Structure formats: C-alpha cells, structure tokens
Amino acid sequence: MHAFVLQMTSTPNVDENIAFVNQQLELAQTAGQLKVNSLVVLPECFANFGGRDKSNLAIAENLGEGQVQSKLARIANQYQIYLVAGSFPTLPNEGECTGDSPAKFMATCLVFNPNGHLIADYQKIHLFDVDVDDNTGSYRESDSTIPGKNLVCFDTEWGRVGVAICYDLRFPGLFQALRAKGVDAIVLPSAFTEKTGAAHWQSLLSARAIENQIYMIASNQNGVHQNGRETFGHSMVISPWGEVVTNAKRENGLFGTFLDKARIKEIRQNMPVSNHNQFTFVQKA
C-alpha cells in the first residue's frame, strides 16, 4: 500500500484549507503518484487552525453529518483513497457532556474509505495541557475539548491500521495496546509545536515504530500560523526498523512511500519482541 502524509500550514479558513487538500491530491493523481486504495493522512486541525479555540466549536458537526464531513467523503471517493482526516471538531453525545462545564467539542480523527464511507472515528485521548517556552506559552486543550476513551483501528486491503493524535505519541501504552489489536501501521495526525517537535518529534516516532515493529505515518502542521502559533513540520513515515523513509521537512505538500508488508514480517520473525514481552498492558479505568 502507498501511504502519504499531507503537510500544510492551516488557517482559520475552512474552505481554504480543504481547497489545499484537494489541490495536492489532484496534483499527485495527475502525476501518477496517487494509487487506488492509497492511505492519505492529514494533520491535526487540518480544517481550522491558527485562530481562537472557540472557532473550533463554531464549526463543530455531529459525527457522520455536516458540510465538512460530506466534502471529505467526496474527496475520498473521488480519489479512491483511505482518507485519514486529521482531527476535526465533533459535537459530543449527550452522555459525554459534563453538564456543569462550558460547551466543548471532541477532537475526532475521521477515516473515510475509497467509497467515501466513514469507517472509523477516533477521539483524542490525551489532551495537551502543558507549558512550552514559545510564542503561545500555555496550552490547555481541556478547556475546550472532551477527551476520548476508546482505542480505534480500521482494516484495509493491506492490513490493519491504528489511530492516534499528536500528544498521544508520548504515551507508549496506547501504541502497545493498538499493536495488541494486530495493527501493522499507526497514523498520527499532529500539530506538534516548534519547540517540542525539534526536541522530541523524530525520537518519539522512531521509538514507537521500533518497539511495536510497525510503520508510523505522522502528518504534522508546519510553520507560523495566523495567531502566532509555531508548528514543527517534518511530517514523516518511519519504518518498523526505525528508518525515516519519508520526511517533508519544512515543505508543504503531499509526501509518500510504499509500505512493505514483507519487511514487517521479516523484522518480527528475526526479533519476535511481542512473544518475548513479559509485561501485559493494563488500561487505566
């Protein structure tokens, strides 16, 4: 299977961002690079980034409904691809609302198959509530976002693919749990900051790939955004041996590679770490 990361500098203009996605896919298709059943991963907050937190709530849609999700479904169908739509704000179900808190959304990664059907949705579990020495300084995703609770993976003709988002990368238990579900690759839409990305992005991606013997397909936001927030770029595909096989560096656009299933099998046979592992993952209640 061919896998692509789409690196972009998203703005608060939803139509502008979706137009960029469509443009890049059209260019790749015209060049003969985009194959049927390819996997394309968009960054976190691909449709709306660089504005105020409340702007995400303003465009939030019910899961499986709405103009943006309809456009994404059409794009997946038009290009006959598995489209991993980074994260997009969806409205929580009644049981997911706290009742005494301000209105919030869920950061949802939407996966559409080549027929344009929504086949998986993952709500970001680990929220980025940290302080960083950059232009933004303080990040508090929990002020506007409800965390998810469920592990998510989806099946393709090539194999099973797991889903995580950005800050999830720092929690290896999530990736071990996905590996236990039989995934051969994990997609990671992200908006890693300039500071944290320069320090840890590639190291963490390589570690998750090596320890789980999987492909990591990580699409990141890139550059300085309208509100001054800085993101690291360097969208990557990492092999199960920890090799960087694709690196967008600081360039926006679509970057891809072939995912070699035989390579995964060889690595796991030569070093069967899952059979040797003496520790069982226990999910926090």
matplotlib code that plots the C-alpha trace (Angstrom):
import matplotlib.pyplot as plt

x = [0.0, 1.1, 0.9, 1.1, 1.4, 0.0, 1.9, 0.2, 0.0, -3.7, -5.5, -8.8, -10.5, -12.1, -12.8, -9.2, -7.7, -10.0, -9.1, -5.4, -6.0, -7.9, -5.3, -2.5, -4.4, -5.2, -1.6, -0.5, -3.1, -2.2, 1.5, 0.5, 1.7, -1.6, -2.7, -6.2, -6.6, -3.7, -3.7, -3.5, -3.1, -4.0, -2.6, -4.4, -6.8, -6.3, -9.6, -9.2, -6.0, -4.4, -7.5, -9.2, -10.2, -13.9, -13.7, -13.5, -16.7, -18.3, -17.6, -18.2, -20.5, -22.4, -20.4, -21.3, -23.1, -22.4, -20.9, -17.2, -17.6, -19.6, -16.8, -14.2, -16.3, -16.5, -12.7, -12.1, -14.4, -13.2, -9.6, -10.4, -8.3, -8.4, -8.6, -7.5, -8.9, -6.5, -8.7, -12.0, -14.2, -17.3, -20.1, -20.3, -23.2, -25.5, -23.8, -20.3, -21.3, -20.3, -23.3, -21.6, -18.9, -18.8, -19.7, -16.9, -16.2, -14.3, -11.1, -12.1, -10.0, -12.3, -11.4, -13.1, -12.7, -12.3, -16.1, -16.4, -17.9, -16.9, -15.4, -13.7, -13.6, -11.1, -11.5, -8.1, -7.5, -4.5, -5.1, -2.2, -2.3, 1.3, 3.5, 6.0, 8.7, 7.3, 5.1, 2.0, 3.4, 0.4, -1.6, -4.9, -6.8, -9.0, -10.6, -12.4, -12.0, -13.5, -11.1, -11.9, -11.8, -11.6, -8.9, -9.6, -8.2, -9.5, -8.9, -7.6, -6.7, -3.1, -3.7, -4.9, -4.1, -4.3, -5.2, -3.7, -3.4, -0.4, 0.2, -0.8, 2.7, 4.2, 2.2, 3.6, 0.9, -1.6, 0.6, 1.3, -2.5, -3.0, -0.3, -2.0, -5.1, -3.0, -2.1, 0.8, 0.8, -0.4, -1.4, -0.7, -2.2, -0.4, 0.2, 3.5, 4.9, 8.2, 9.9, 8.7, 9.0, 12.6, 13.3, 11.3, 9.3, 11.6, 12.8, 9.3, 8.1, 11.1, 10.7, 7.0, 7.9, 10.8, 9.2, 6.0, 7.6, 5.1, 5.1, 4.4, 2.7, 2.8, 1.4, 2.2, 1.2, 4.0, 5.2, 3.9, 0.1, -2.2, -2.3, 1.5, 1.5, 4.5, 4.5, 7.4, 6.5, 8.8, 5.8, 7.3, 6.9, 9.0, 9.7, 9.3, 13.1, 13.1, 14.3, 13.0, 11.6, 9.7, 10.4, 8.6, 11.0, 9.7, 7.9, 4.1, 2.5, 2.0, 4.8, 4.5, 6.2, 5.3, 4.5, 6.3, 4.3, 7.2, 9.5, 7.3, 7.1, 10.9, 11.6, 9.1, 10.4, 14.0, 13.2, 9.9, 9.7, 5.9, 6.5, 9.3, 7.4, 6.9, 4.6, 0.9, -0.7, -3.4, -5.7, -6.5, -10.1]
y = [0.0, 3.5, 5.9, 9.7, 12.5, 15.8, 18.7, 22.1, 25.4, 25.5, 28.8, 29.6, 29.5, 26.0, 26.3, 27.5, 24.5, 21.9, 23.5, 23.0, 19.3, 18.8, 20.7, 18.5, 15.3, 16.4, 17.2, 13.8, 12.0, 13.9, 12.9, 9.3, 9.1, 8.6, 5.0, 3.5, 2.5, 4.7, 5.9, 9.7, 11.3, 15.0, 16.9, 17.6, 20.5, 20.5, 22.4, 25.1, 26.2, 29.4, 31.1, 31.2, 27.9, 29.0, 28.9, 25.1, 24.9, 27.2, 24.7, 21.5, 19.0, 15.9, 12.8, 11.5, 14.7, 18.2, 20.0, 19.4, 15.7, 15.5, 17.2, 14.8, 11.8, 13.1, 13.7, 10.1, 8.8, 11.0, 9.9, 6.4, 6.6, 5.9, 9.5, 10.0, 13.4, 14.6, 15.9, 17.8, 19.1, 17.0, 17.6, 15.2, 12.9, 13.7, 11.2, 12.7, 16.2, 17.1, 19.4, 21.9, 23.0, 25.4, 23.9, 21.7, 19.6, 16.3, 16.2, 13.5, 11.8, 10.7, 7.9, 7.5, 4.5, 4.7, 4.6, 7.7, 5.9, 6.9, 3.7, 4.8, 7.7, 8.3, 10.9, 12.2, 10.6, 12.6, 16.4, 18.8, 20.7, 21.9, 24.9, 25.5, 28.2, 29.6, 32.3, 30.6, 29.7, 27.9, 25.2, 24.0, 21.7, 20.5, 24.0, 23.3, 19.6, 16.5, 13.5, 10.3, 6.9, 4.2, 2.6, 2.7, 0.8, 0.1, -2.6, -2.1, -4.5, -4.1, -4.7, -3.2, 0.5, 2.1, 5.7, 8.2, 12.0, 14.3, 14.3, 10.6, 10.0, 10.5, 7.6, 4.2, 2.2, 3.4, 2.2, -1.1, -1.6, -0.9, -3.3, -6.0, -5.5, -6.5, -3.3, -3.1, 0.7, 3.7, 7.0, 10.1, 13.5, 16.2, 19.8, 19.3, 22.7, 24.0, 23.7, 20.2, 19.0, 20.0, 18.3, 15.0, 14.5, 12.1, 10.4, 9.5, 8.4, 6.2, 4.7, 3.9, 2.3, 0.2, -1.0, -2.1, -3.1, -1.0, 1.8, 5.2, 7.6, 11.1, 14.2, 17.5, 21.1, 23.3, 26.9, 30.1, 30.3, 33.3, 33.5, 33.2, 29.6, 27.8, 24.1, 21.9, 20.3, 17.3, 15.0, 11.5, 7.9, 5.7, 2.0, -0.8, -0.7, 3.0, 4.3, 7.6, 6.6, 9.9, 13.4, 16.5, 18.7, 22.3, 21.9, 21.8, 19.2, 15.5, 13.1, 9.3, 5.9, 2.3, 0.3, -3.1, -5.8, -8.3, -6.0, -6.1, -9.9, -10.2, -7.9, -9.6, -13.1, -12.1, -10.3, -11.5, -8.9, -9.4, -13.0, -12.1, -9.3, -10.1, -7.2, -7.1, -3.7, -2.8, 0.1, 2.7, 2.5]
z = [0.0, -0.7, 2.2, 2.1, 4.7, 3.7, 5.3, 5.4, 7.3, 8.1, 8.6, 10.3, 6.8, 6.4, 2.7, 2.0, 3.9, 2.2, -1.2, -0.4, 0.4, -2.8, -4.9, -3.5, -4.2, -7.7, -8.4, -7.1, -9.1, -12.3, -11.7, -11.3, -7.7, -6.1, -6.4, -5.8, -2.1, -1.1, 2.5, 2.9, 6.4, 7.0, 10.0, 13.3, 13.0, 9.2, 8.6, 11.1, 12.9, 14.0, 15.3, 18.6, 20.4, 20.2, 16.4, 16.5, 18.5, 15.9, 13.0, 15.0, 13.5, 14.7, 13.9, 10.5, 9.5, 8.2, 5.2, 6.1, 6.6, 3.3, 1.5, 3.0, 1.9, -1.6, -1.7, -0.5, -3.2, -5.9, -5.5, -4.3, -1.2, 2.5, 3.8, 7.5, 8.2, 10.9, 13.6, 13.2, 16.0, 16.5, 19.0, 22.0, 22.6, 25.5, 27.7, 27.0, 28.3, 31.8, 32.4, 34.6, 32.1, 29.1, 25.7, 24.4, 21.4, 20.8, 18.7, 16.2, 13.6, 10.8, 8.5, 5.1, 2.8, -1.0, -1.4, 0.7, 3.7, 7.3, 8.6, 11.8, 14.2, 17.0, 19.7, 21.0, 24.5, 25.8, 25.8, 25.5, 28.8, 29.1, 29.3, 26.4, 26.1, 22.8, 21.4, 22.8, 26.2, 27.7, 26.1, 27.7, 25.3, 28.2, 28.3, 25.0, 24.4, 25.9, 25.9, 24.2, 25.8, 23.1, 21.0, 17.3, 14.3, 10.8, 8.2, 4.7, 1.9, 3.1, 6.7, 10.0, 10.9, 14.3, 15.0, 17.5, 17.5, 18.4, 22.2, 22.3, 20.9, 24.4, 25.9, 24.7, 26.4, 23.8, 21.0, 22.7, 23.1, 19.4, 18.5, 20.6, 18.3, 15.4, 13.7, 11.2, 11.0, 13.1, 11.7, 13.8, 12.7, 14.6, 15.4, 17.2, 18.3, 17.0, 20.4, 21.3, 17.8, 17.5, 20.8, 20.6, 17.3, 15.4, 18.6, 19.7, 16.3, 15.9, 19.4, 18.8, 15.4, 16.7, 19.9, 18.2, 14.9, 12.9, 10.4, 11.9, 9.5, 11.0, 9.4, 11.1, 10.8, 9.5, 10.1, 11.7, 11.9, 11.9, 15.7, 16.1, 17.0, 15.6, 14.4, 13.5, 10.2, 9.4, 8.6, 8.4, 7.6, 9.9, 9.1, 11.6, 11.9, 12.9, 9.5, 8.2, 4.8, 4.1, 5.6, 4.4, 6.4, 6.0, 2.7, 2.4, 0.1, -0.3, 0.5, 0.2, 0.2, -0.2, 3.0, 2.7, 4.5, 3.8, 5.7, 8.8, 8.7, 8.4, 11.3, 13.6, 12.7, 13.3, 16.5, 18.0, 20.7, 21.2, 22.1, 24.5, 26.2, 29.9, 30.7, 29.9, 29.1, 31.6, 30.6, 33.2, 34.2]

ax = plt.figure().add_subplot(projection="3d")
ax.plot(x, y, z, "-o")
ax.set_aspect("equal")
plt.show()
